Amino acid sequence: MTQILKFVSVMIIFLSVFSKLVYSSKPTTTPYWPCNTRADCLYKECDYPAKPFCVSSKCLCV
């Protein structure tokens, strides 16, 4: 019986850590960032050779 309780508690801890990792990585996976100028997009990562540009107030990889 105690082994089952240990297993359940370990699973709960694992799930809570995993969900935090998923939520913390969400903002970087958004397709665009809000922006006013191209300088706001300099930190957006784009796959080479695409470059970040500010298009209609959104950072897009072009």
PDB file as gemmi writes it, atoms N, CA and C in Angstrom:
CRYST1    1.000    1.000    1.000  90.00  90.00  90.00 P 1                      
ATOM      1  N   MET A   1       0.825  -1.208   0.000  1.00  0.00           N  
ATOM      2  CA  MET A   1       0.000   0.000   0.000  1.00  0.00           C  
ATOM      3  C   MET A   1       0.865   1.265   0.000  1.00  0.00           C  
ATOM      4  N   THR A   2       1.941   1.267   0.781  1.00  0.00           N  
ATOM      5  CA  THR A   2       2.791   2.460   0.830  1.00  0.00           C  
ATOM      6  C   THR A   2       3.508   2.675  -0.503  1.00  0.00           C  
ATOM      7  N   GLN A   3       3.814   1.586  -1.209  1.00  0.00           N  
ATOM      8  CA  GLN A   3       4.474   1.727  -2.510  1.00  0.00           C  
ATOM      9  C   GLN A   3       3.554   2.427  -3.509  1.00  0.00           C  
ATOM     10  N   ILE A   4       2.266   2.117  -3.456  1.00  0.00           N  
ATOM     11  CA  ILE A   4       1.299   2.763  -4.344  1.00  0.00           C  
ATOM     12  C   ILE A   4       1.236   4.258  -4.039  1.00  0.00           C  
ATOM     13  N   LEU A   5       1.215   4.613  -2.760  1.00  0.00           N  
ATOM     14  CA  LEU A   5       1.163   6.022  -2.376  1.00  0.00           C  
ATOM     15  C   LEU A   5       2.419   6.761  -2.836  1.00  0.00           C  
ATOM     16  N   LYS A   6       3.580   6.118  -2.692  1.00  0.00           N  
ATOM     17  CA  LYS A   6       4.826   6.733  -3.148  1.00  0.00           C  
ATOM     18  C   LYS A   6       4.785   6.958  -4.658  1.00  0.00           C  
ATOM     19  N   PHE A   7       4.324   5.961  -5.382  1.00  0.00           N  
ATOM     20  CA  PHE A   7       4.246   6.060  -6.838  1.00  0.00           C  
ATOM     21  C   PHE A   7       3.325   7.206  -7.255  1.00  0.00           C  
ATOM     22  N   VAL A   8       2.175   7.304  -6.604  1.00  0.00           N  
ATOM     23  CA  VAL A   8       1.214   8.365  -6.923  1.00  0.00           C  
ATOM     24  C   VAL A   8       1.811   9.739  -6.623  1.00  0.00           C  
ATOM     25  N   SER A   9       2.481   9.878  -5.494  1.00  0.00           N  
ATOM     26  CA  SER A   9       3.063  11.177  -5.145  1.00  0.00           C  
ATOM     27  C   SER A   9       4.176  11.560  -6.124  1.00  0.00           C  
ATOM     28  N   VAL A  10       4.977  10.595  -6.540  1.00  0.00           N  
ATOM     29  CA  VAL A  10       6.033  10.865  -7.519  1.00  0.00           C  
ATOM     30  C   VAL A  10       5.415  11.295  -8.849  1.00  0.00           C  
ATOM     31  N   MET A  11       4.336  10.639  -9.252  1.00  0.00           N  
ATOM     32  CA  MET A  11       3.672  11.005 -10.504  1.00  0.00           C  
ATOM     33  C   MET A  11       3.099  12.417 -10.438  1.00  0.00           C  
ATOM     34  N   ILE A  12       2.526  12.786  -9.298  1.00  0.00           N  
ATOM     35  CA  ILE A  12       1.956  14.127  -9.138  1.00  0.00           C  
ATOM     36  C   ILE A  12       3.058  15.179  -9.245  1.00  0.00           C  
ATOM     37  N   ILE A  13       4.188  14.928  -8.591  1.00  0.00           N  
ATOM     38  CA  ILE A  13       5.322  15.862  -8.654  1.00  0.00           C  
ATOM     39  C   ILE A  13       5.826  15.974 -10.093  1.00  0.00           C  
ATOM     40  N   PHE A  14       5.972  14.841 -10.758  1.00  0.00           N  
ATOM     41  CA  PHE A  14       6.453  14.831 -12.137  1.00  0.00           C  
ATOM     42  C   PHE A  14       5.518  15.622 -13.047  1.00  0.00           C  
ATOM     43  N   LEU A  15       4.217  15.408 -12.894  1.00  0.00           N  
ATOM     44  CA  LEU A  15       3.247  16.110 -13.735  1.00  0.00           C  
ATOM     45  C   LEU A  15       3.260  17.611 -13.481  1.00  0.00           C  
ATOM     46  N   SER A  16       3.399  18.017 -12.222  1.00  0.00           N  
ATOM     47  CA  SER A  16       3.409  19.451 -11.922  1.00  0.00           C  
ATOM     48  C   SER A  16       4.663  20.113 -12.502  1.00  0.00           C  
ATOM     49  N   VAL A  17       5.809  19.449 -12.407  1.00  0.00           N  
ATOM     50  CA  VAL A  17       7.044  19.995 -12.978  1.00  0.00           C  
ATOM     51  C   VAL A  17       6.929  20.058 -14.499  1.00  0.00           C  
ATOM     52  N   PHE A  18       6.405  19.000 -15.101  1.00  0.00           N  
ATOM     53  CA  PHE A  18       6.261  18.946 -16.556  1.00  0.00           C  
ATOM     54  C   PHE A  18       5.325  20.046 -17.056  1.00  0.00           C  
ATOM     55  N   SER A  19       4.207  20.251 -16.360  1.00  0.00           N  
ATOM     56  CA  SER A  19       3.260  21.280 -16.792  1.00  0.00           C  
ATOM     57  C   SER A  19       3.876  22.675 -16.673  1.00  0.00           C  
ATOM     58  N   LYS A  20       4.706  22.894 -15.647  1.00  0.00           N  
ATOM     59  CA  LYS A  20       5.384  24.187 -15.515  1.00  0.00           C  
ATOM     60  C   LYS A  20       6.351  24.405 -16.673  1.00  0.00           C  
ATOM     61  N   LEU A  21       7.058  23.357 -17.075  1.00  0.00           N  
ATOM     62  CA  LEU A  21       7.982  23.471 -18.198  1.00  0.00           C  
ATOM     63  C   LEU A  21       7.227  23.810 -19.480  1.00  0.00           C  
ATOM     64  N   VAL A  22       6.088  23.164 -19.678  1.00  0.00           N  
ATOM     65  CA  VAL A  22       5.292  23.414 -20.882  1.00  0.00           C  
ATOM     66  C   VAL A  22       4.790  24.848 -20.893  1.00  0.00           C  
ATOM     67  N   TYR A  23       4.268  25.309 -19.749  1.00  0.00           N  
ATOM     68  CA  TYR A  23       3.735  26.669 -19.695  1.00  0.00           C  
ATOM     69  C   TYR A  23       4.839  27.710 -19.840  1.00  0.00           C  
ATOM     70  N   SER A  24       6.015  27.446 -19.279  1.00  0.00           N  
ATOM     71  CA  SER A  24       7.089  28.437 -19.359  1.00  0.00           C  
ATOM     72  C   SER A  24       7.652  28.528 -20.775  1.00  0.00           C  
ATOM     73  N   SER A  25       7.499  27.469 -21.576  1.00  0.00           N  
ATOM     74  CA  SER A  25       8.025  27.516 -22.941  1.00  0.00           C  
ATOM     75  C   SER A  25       6.999  28.059 -23.932  1.00  0.00           C  
ATOM     76  N   LYS A  26       5.778  28.256 -23.500  1.00  0.00           N  
ATOM     77  CA  LYS A  26       4.721  28.730 -24.401  1.00  0.00           C  
ATOM     78  C   LYS A  26       5.017  30.080 -25.068  1.00  0.00           C  
ATOM     79  N   PRO A  27       5.454  31.118 -24.329  1.00  0.00           N  
ATOM     80  CA  PRO A  27       5.619  32.429 -24.973  1.00  0.00           C  
ATOM     81  C   PRO A  27       6.591  32.433 -26.151  1.00  0.00           C  
ATOM     82  N   THR A  28       7.600  31.564 -26.123  1.00  0.00           N  
ATOM     83  CA  THR A  28       8.578  31.563 -27.203  1.00  0.00           C  
ATOM     84  C   THR A  28       8.042  30.882 -28.453  1.00  0.00           C  
ATOM     85  N   THR A  29       6.956  30.125 -28.334  1.00  0.00           N  
ATOM     86  CA  THR A  29       6.434  29.410 -29.489  1.00  0.00           C  
ATOM     87  C   THR A  29       5.347  30.195 -30.209  1.00  0.00           C  
ATOM     88  N   THR A  30       5.015  31.406 -29.732  1.00  0.00           N  
ATOM     89  CA  THR A  30       4.008  32.201 -30.425  1.00  0.00           C  
ATOM     90  C   THR A  30       4.545  32.592 -31.800  1.00  0.00           C  
ATOM     91  N   PRO A  31       3.695  32.622 -32.817  1.00  0.00           N  
ATOM     92  CA  PRO A  31       4.170  32.909 -34.171  1.00  0.00           C  
ATOM     93  C   PRO A  31       4.670  34.341 -34.361  1.00  0.00           C  
ATOM     94  N   TYR A  32       4.228  35.272 -33.532  1.00  0.00           N  
ATOM     95  CA  TYR A  32       4.697  36.650 -33.660  1.00  0.00           C  
ATOM     96  C   TYR A  32       4.727  37.338 -32.311  1.00  0.00           C  
ATOM     97  N   TRP A  33       5.516  38.400 -32.224  1.00  0.00           N  
ATOM     98  CA  TRP A  33       5.568  39.262 -31.040  1.00  0.00           C  
ATOM     99  C   TRP A  33       4.954  40.593 -31.406  1.00  0.00           C  
ATOM    100  N   PRO A  34       4.322  41.281 -30.456  1.00  0.00           N  
ATOM    101  CA  PRO A  34       3.873  42.648 -30.735  1.00  0.00           C  
ATOM    102  C   PRO A  34       5.084  43.571 -30.877  1.00  0.00           C  
ATOM    103  N   CYS A  35       5.011  44.550 -31.773  1.00  0.00           N  
ATOM    104  CA  CYS A  35       6.153  45.433 -31.978  1.00  0.00           C  
ATOM    105  C   CYS A  35       5.707  46.784 -32.520  1.00  0.00           C  
ATOM    106  N   ASN A  36       6.576  47.762 -32.347  1.00  0.00           N  
ATOM    107  CA  ASN A  36       6.368  49.087 -32.931  1.00  0.00           C  
ATOM    108  C   ASN A  36       7.406  49.373 -34.009  1.00  0.00           C  
ATOM    109  N   THR A  37       8.632  48.904 -33.774  1.00  0.00           N  
ATOM    110  CA  THR A  37       9.709  49.111 -34.746  1.00  0.00           C  
ATOM    111  C   THR A  37      10.439  47.791 -34.950  1.00  0.00           C  
ATOM    112  N   ARG A  38      11.313  47.765 -35.952  1.00  0.00           N  
ATOM    113  CA  ARG A  38      12.066  46.540 -36.217  1.00  0.00           C  
ATOM    114  C   ARG A  38      12.962  46.182 -35.033  1.00  0.00           C  
ATOM    115  N   ALA A  39      13.399  47.201 -34.275  1.00  0.00           N  
ATOM    116  CA  ALA A  39      14.274  46.959 -33.123  1.00  0.00           C  
ATOM    117  C   ALA A  39      13.582  46.086 -32.076  1.00  0.00           C  
ATOM    118  N   ASP A  40      12.254  46.160 -31.995  1.00  0.00           N  
ATOM    119  CA  ASP A  40      11.515  45.329 -31.040  1.00  0.00           C  
ATOM    120  C   ASP A  40      11.610  43.851 -31.401  1.00  0.00           C  
ATOM    121  N   CYS A  41      11.951  43.560 -32.653  1.00  0.00           N  
ATOM    122  CA  CYS A  41      11.970  42.172 -33.129  1.00  0.00           C  
ATOM    123  C   CYS A  41      13.361  41.551 -33.127  1.00  0.00           C  
ATOM    124  N   LEU A  42      14.375  42.305 -32.706  1.00  0.00           N  
ATOM    125  CA  LEU A  42      15.748  41.809 -32.813  1.00  0.00           C  
ATOM    126  C   LEU A  42      15.976  40.530 -32.016  1.00  0.00           C  
ATOM    127  N   TYR A  43      15.214  40.323 -30.953  1.00  0.00           N  
ATOM    128  CA  TYR A  43      15.432  39.139 -30.112  1.00  0.00           C  
ATOM    129  C   TYR A  43      14.559  37.965 -30.520  1.00  0.00           C  
ATOM    130  N   LYS A  44      13.723  38.154 -31.526  1.00  0.00           N  
ATOM    131  CA  LYS A  44      12.912  37.032 -32.012  1.00  0.00           C  
ATOM    132  C   LYS A  44      13.807  36.106 -32.824  1.00  0.00           C  
ATOM    133  N   GLU A  45      13.732  34.814 -32.530  1.00  0.00           N  
ATOM    134  CA  GLU A  45      14.564  33.852 -33.245  1.00  0.00           C  
ATOM    135  C   GLU A  45      13.849  33.398 -34.513  1.00  0.00           C  
ATOM    136  N   CYS A  46      14.559  33.454 -35.616  1.00  0.00           N  
ATOM    137  CA  CYS A  46      14.020  32.992 -36.893  1.00  0.00           C  
ATOM    138  C   CYS A  46      14.957  31.944 -37.478  1.00  0.00           C  
ATOM    139  N   ASP A  47      14.389  31.010 -38.230  1.00  0.00           N  
ATOM    140  CA  ASP A  47      15.223  30.024 -38.910  1.00  0.00           C  
ATOM    141  C   ASP A  47      15.979  30.707 -40.045  1.00  0.00           C  
ATOM    142  N   TYR A  48      17.283  30.441 -40.132  1.00  0.00           N  
ATOM    143  CA  TYR A  48      18.111  31.021 -41.193  1.00  0.00           C  
ATOM    144  C   TYR A  48      17.569  30.573 -42.546  1.00  0.00           C  
ATOM    145  N   PRO A  49      17.511  31.415 -43.569  1.00  0.00           N  
ATOM    146  CA  PRO A  49      17.999  32.791 -43.651  1.00  0.00           C  
ATOM    147  C   PRO A  49      16.937  33.853 -43.332  1.00  0.00           C  
ATOM    148  N   ALA A  50      15.795  33.449 -42.804  1.00  0.00           N  
ATOM    149  CA  ALA A  50      14.734  34.417 -42.490  1.00  0.00           C  
ATOM    150  C   ALA A  50      15.200  35.396 -41.417  1.00  0.00           C  
ATOM    151  N   LYS A  51      14.715  36.628 -41.516  1.00  0.00           N  
ATOM    152  CA  LYS A  51      15.058  37.658 -40.532  1.00  0.00           C  
ATOM    153  C   LYS A  51      13.776  38.228 -39.946  1.00  0.00           C  
ATOM    154  N   PRO A  52      13.813  38.625 -38.660  1.00  0.00           N  
ATOM    155  CA  PRO A  52      12.605  39.195 -38.047  1.00  0.00           C  
ATOM    156  C   PRO A  52      12.339  40.622 -38.532  1.00  0.00           C  
ATOM    157  N   PHE A  53      11.108  40.880 -38.917  1.00  0.00           N  
ATOM    158  CA  PHE A  53      10.690  42.222 -39.310  1.00  0.00           C  
ATOM    159  C   PHE A  53       9.387  42.560 -38.618  1.00  0.00           C  
ATOM    160  N   CYS A  54       9.148  43.851 -38.421  1.00  0.00           N  
ATOM    161  CA  CYS A  54       7.898  44.303 -37.822  1.00  0.00           C  
ATOM    162  C   CYS A  54       6.898  44.558 -38.946  1.00  0.00           C  
ATOM    163  N   VAL A  55       5.874  43.707 -39.038  1.00  0.00           N  
ATOM    164  CA  VAL A  55       4.863  43.839 -40.081  1.00  0.00           C  
ATOM    165  C   VAL A  55       3.509  44.013 -39.419  1.00  0.00           C  
ATOM    166  N   SER A  56       2.885  45.147 -39.635  1.00  0.00           N  
ATOM    167  CA  SER A  56       1.581  45.499 -39.041  1.00  0.00           C  
ATOM    168  C   SER A  56       1.531  45.165 -37.550  1.00  0.00           C  
ATOM    169  N   SER A  57       2.500  45.700 -36.813  1.00  0.00           N  
ATOM    170  CA  SER A  57       2.600  45.578 -35.351  1.00  0.00           C  
ATOM    171  C   SER A  57       2.842  44.158 -34.862  1.00  0.00           C  
ATOM    172  N   LYS A  58       3.357  43.283 -35.735  1.00  0.00           N  
ATOM    173  CA  LYS A  58       3.686  41.913 -35.335  1.00  0.00           C  
ATOM    174  C   LYS A  58       5.075  41.573 -35.846  1.00  0.00           C  
ATOM    175  N   CYS A  59       5.862  40.888 -35.006  1.00  0.00           N  
ATOM    176  CA  CYS A  59       7.173  40.425 -35.456  1.00  0.00           C  
ATOM    177  C   CYS A  59       6.988  39.150 -36.268  1.00  0.00           C  
ATOM    178  N   LEU A  60       7.407  39.192 -37.509  1.00  0.00           N  
ATOM    179  CA  LEU A  60       7.277  38.022 -38.372  1.00  0.00           C  
ATOM    180  C   LEU A  60       8.634  37.657 -38.948  1.00  0.00           C  
ATOM    181  N   CYS A  61       8.850  36.362 -39.197  1.00  0.00           N  
ATOM    182  CA  CYS A  61      10.077  35.914 -39.848  1.00  0.00           C  
ATOM    183  C   CYS A  61       9.879  36.009 -41.358  1.00  0.00           C  
ATOM    184  N   VAL A  62      10.691  36.838 -42.002  1.00  0.00           N  
ATOM    185  CA  VAL A  62      10.554  37.044 -43.451  1.00  0.00           C  
ATOM    186  C   VAL A  62      11.848  36.630 -44.139  1.00  0.00           C  
TER     187      VAL A  62                                                      
END                                                                             
